[in-house]
Amino acid sequence: MMFIRLLRLSLPTITALAVGVGSLAAQEWKSGIEWQEPPLVTPGATDDAPPSDAVVLFDGTNMDAWSGGDKWLIEDGVAIPRETAITTKQNFGDMQLHLEWSAPTEIRGDGQGRGNSGCYLMGFYEVQILDSFENPTYFDGQAGSIYKQTAPLANAMRKPGEWNYYDIIFNAPQFKSNGDVLKPGYVTLIQNGVLMLNHFEMEGPTSFVEAPHYQPHAETGPISLQFHNDPVKFRNIWVREIKPAVGRRVSAPFNLQVKKETEEPKKEEQKKSETKDDKKAETPAEDAKPAEEKKDDK
């Protein structure tokens, strides 16, 4: 349709439009925001290793970063739940959390009674940990769900005894001064390289007995790992605090005005041109005669 309309235009008009589009494309757009240089972060030796700015919560040696961690068993570099849930001594808000867990090899029970635990963000919002390998249960309670709020996008479980990798991006909710929700919380989860939660908007804290609803709370809170009487194993737990990029507006958005630069001929090219002109001027008048006149002279 656009092609047909162009055919109806005159050639000069089409040419003018093309020139106009070309000049617009040549103008670079600027946001008018002056950004600070992003901080340098050295990645780990592998993608699952903690980067340089991470807070290591468990590296296989001790549970010093956790309240109640002394109750859990550390064996062969892994932590096994005992007696109680554990919570981090440090609080976090927006975060990138990495943890690895393995369901028990001895299969006991089914549904929610098999390989059950949970990771609570800020102590309120549960990302479900459960042996969901060939173990049917309600979908908003299987591994990778936000418990009782949404099913995951897939079942990416490995067999019991094999390690599952959780990479969680969490944006904490924000509240107004009167307690109303300014911005809800969001969770993205990748399990074993598979997207499970895609910026899911949470409806409130996790509850087993009532519908989720927000209650105002602090801007940061602890990470908690649940004790559910199952020997789920954990290893390699680290977290990065997410801080927004910093910039300040210095002007309104604008387009750079592109100026066409005409290159002046180089001096050498000018000299060559002048030399050619001089040689032409010095050519004898006889050489300039027509060929017939030259014959007559002979």
C-alpha positions in Angstrom: 0.0 0.0 0.0 2.8 2.4 0.9 4.5 1.5 -2.4 1.4 2.3 -4.4 1.1 5.7 -2.7 4.7 6.5 -3.5 4.1 5.8 -7.1 1.6 8.6 -7.2 4.2 11.1 -6.0 6.4 13.0 -8.4 10.1 12.1 -8.6 11.3 15.3 -7.0 8.9 14.8 -4.1 10.2 11.2 -3.5 13.8 12.4 -3.7 13.1 15.1 -1.1 11.5 12.5 1.2 14.5 10.2 0.8 16.9 13.0 1.6 14.8 14.0 4.7 14.7 10.4 6.0 18.5 10.1 5.5 19.2 13.2 7.4 17.0 12.2 10.3 18.7 8.8 10.5 22.1 10.5 10.6 21.2 12.5 13.7 22.2 10.6 16.9 19.7 10.8 19.8 20.9 11.6 23.3 19.0 11.0 26.5 20.2 14.1 28.3 21.2 11.9 31.3 24.8 11.8 32.5 25.5 8.3 33.9 28.1 7.3 36.5 30.5 4.6 35.5 29.1 1.2 36.5 31.1 -0.5 39.3 33.7 -3.1 38.2 32.6 -6.6 39.2 34.9 -9.6 38.7 33.0 -12.7 37.8 33.7 -16.0 39.5 35.8 -18.6 37.9 32.6 -20.4 36.8 29.1 -19.0 36.4 28.0 -20.5 39.6 30.9 -19.2 41.7 30.4 -15.9 43.6 31.5 -12.7 41.9 33.7 -10.2 43.6 30.9 -8.2 45.2 28.8 -11.2 46.5 28.1 -11.9 50.1 28.9 -15.5 50.6 26.3 -17.1 52.9 27.6 -20.7 52.7 30.8 -22.0 51.1 30.8 -25.5 52.5 32.8 -24.7 55.7 30.5 -23.1 58.3 27.1 -21.5 58.9 28.4 -18.4 60.6 26.2 -16.1 58.3 23.0 -17.7 59.7 21.1 -17.5 62.9 20.3 -21.1 63.9 23.0 -22.3 61.6 24.8 -24.1 64.4 21.8 -26.5 64.5 22.3 -27.8 61.0 24.7 -30.5 60.0 27.7 -29.8 57.7 28.9 -32.9 56.0 31.2 -33.1 52.9 30.8 -29.4 52.2 27.0 -29.5 52.2 24.5 -28.2 54.8 21.6 -30.5 55.9 18.6 -29.1 57.8 18.0 -30.1 61.4 15.7 -29.0 64.2 14.9 -25.5 62.9 14.8 -23.0 60.1 17.7 -20.7 59.7 17.8 -17.0 58.8 20.7 -14.8 57.6 22.1 -12.4 60.1 22.3 -9.7 57.4 19.2 -8.2 55.8 18.7 -7.7 52.1 16.2 -5.9 49.8 16.6 -6.1 46.0 18.9 -9.0 45.4 20.4 -11.6 43.1 20.5 -14.9 45.1 22.2 -18.1 44.1 21.7 -21.4 45.9 22.1 -25.1 45.1 20.0 -27.8 46.6 19.5 -31.6 46.2 16.5 -33.7 47.1 17.2 -36.7 49.3 18.2 -39.9 47.5 16.1 -42.0 49.9 12.6 -41.4 48.6 10.1 -41.2 51.4 6.5 -39.9 51.1 4.9 -38.2 48.2 3.5 -34.8 47.2 4.4 -32.1 49.8 5.8 -34.8 52.1 8.8 -35.6 49.9 12.0 -33.5 49.8 10.3 -30.3 51.1 12.0 -27.0 52.1 11.6 -23.4 51.0 13.6 -20.2 50.5 12.0 -17.2 52.1 13.0 -13.8 50.6 12.9 -11.0 53.3 11.5 -13.7 55.6 8.1 -13.3 53.9 8.0 -14.5 50.3 8.6 -18.2 49.6 10.2 -19.8 46.6 9.3 -23.4 46.9 11.9 -26.1 47.2 10.5 -29.6 46.7 11.4 -32.9 45.1 9.2 -32.5 42.0 10.9 -35.3 40.0 8.1 -37.7 39.1 6.2 -36.5 42.2 2.8 -35.0 41.5 1.4 -32.3 43.7 -0.6 -29.1 43.4 1.1 -27.0 40.8 1.4 -23.8 42.8 3.3 -25.9 45.4 5.8 -27.7 43.3 9.5 -26.7 42.9 10.0 -23.3 41.4 6.6 -21.9 42.4 5.8 -18.9 44.6 4.0 -21.0 47.1 0.2 -20.8 46.8 0.5 -17.9 44.4 1.7 -19.2 41.0 2.9 -22.4 39.4 6.3 -22.3 37.7 6.6 -22.0 33.9 8.1 -25.5 33.7 9.2 -28.5 35.7 13.1 -28.5 35.4 13.8 -30.9 38.2 16.8 -33.2 38.3 16.7 -36.6 39.8 17.0 -37.0 43.6 20.7 -36.8 44.6 21.5 -34.5 41.7 22.1 -30.8 42.2 19.5 -28.1 41.3 20.6 -24.6 40.7 18.4 -21.6 41.7 19.2 -18.1 40.5 16.7 -15.7 41.9 16.3 -12.0 41.0 14.1 -10.3 43.6 12.7 -6.8 43.6 11.4 -5.9 47.1 8.0 -4.3 47.4 7.8 -0.6 48.3 5.2 1.1 50.6 3.8 4.5 50.9 3.9 6.4 54.3 0.3 5.4 54.9 1.1 1.7 54.4 -0.4 1.3 50.9 1.5 -0.5 48.3 3.6 1.8 46.2 5.1 -1.0 44.1 4.6 -4.7 44.5 7.5 -7.2 44.8 8.7 -9.2 41.8 10.5 -12.5 41.4 12.4 -14.0 38.5 13.7 -17.5 38.9 16.0 -19.6 36.7 16.3 -23.3 37.7 19.1 -25.3 36.0 19.2 -22.8 33.2 15.4 -22.9 32.6 13.2 -19.8 33.2 10.7 -20.7 35.9 9.3 -17.3 37.0 9.4 -14.3 34.7 9.2 -11.1 36.7 6.2 -12.5 38.6 4.3 -9.9 40.5 3.7 -11.2 44.1 0.4 -10.6 45.8 1.8 -10.5 49.3 3.7 -12.7 51.8 3.4 -16.5 51.7 0.7 -18.0 53.9 -0.7 -21.6 54.1 -3.9 -20.6 55.8 -5.0 -17.2 54.2 -5.0 -15.3 51.0 -1.8 -13.3 50.3 -2.1 -9.6 51.1 0.5 -7.0 51.7 1.4 -5.6 55.1 3.9 -2.8 55.2 7.4 -3.9 56.4 11.0 -2.7 56.4 12.9 -2.1 53.2 15.2 -5.1 53.9 14.8 -8.4 55.6 16.6 -11.8 56.1 16.8 -14.8 53.8 15.4 -17.9 55.5 15.7 -21.6 54.6 12.9 -23.7 55.9 13.2 -26.9 58.0 10.4 -29.3 56.9 11.8 -32.6 58.5 13.4 -33.6 55.2 17.2 -33.9 54.7 17.4 -31.6 51.7 21.0 -30.7 51.0 22.3 -27.2 50.4 25.6 -25.8 49.1 27.2 -22.7 47.4 24.8 -20.0 48.6 25.7 -16.4 47.8 23.8 -13.1 47.3 24.5 -9.8 45.6 22.6 -6.6 46.6 21.1 -5.0 43.5 21.6 -1.2 43.3 20.2 0.9 40.5 22.4 2.6 38.0 23.1 6.2 39.0 22.6 9.1 36.7 21.5 12.7 36.7 19.6 14.6 34.0 21.7 17.5 32.6 19.3 18.4 29.7 16.2 17.4 27.9 16.5 14.6 25.4 17.9 15.9 22.1 19.3 14.9 18.7 22.8 15.9 17.7 22.9 18.1 14.6 25.1 16.5 12.1 27.1 18.9 9.9 28.4 17.8 6.5 32.1 18.5 6.3 33.6 19.3 2.8 37.1 18.1 2.5 39.5 20.6 1.1 41.9 19.2 -1.6 45.3 18.3 -0.3 48.2 20.6 -1.2 49.9 17.9 -3.2 46.7 17.4 -5.3 46.5 21.1 -5.8 50.1 21.2 -7.0 49.5 18.4 -9.4 46.5 20.2 -10.8 48.4 23.4 -11.2 51.3 21.6 -12.9 48.9 20.0 -15.4 47.4 23.4 -16.2 50.9 24.9 -16.7 51.9 22.2 -19.1 48.7 22.8 -21.2 49.5 26.5 -21.3 53.1 25.9 -22.5 52.0 23.6 -25.4 53.4 25.2 -28.7 50.8 26.8 -31.0 51.9 24.5 -33.8 50.9 21.4 -31.9 47.5 22.9 -31.4 47.0 23.2 -35.2 44.6 20.8 -37.0 46.1 17.8 -38.6 45.3 19.0 -42.1 47.2 22.3 -41.6 50.2 20.3 -40.4 50.2 18.3 -43.7 50.1 21.5 -45.8 53.1 22.9 -44.0 55.1 19.9 -45.0 
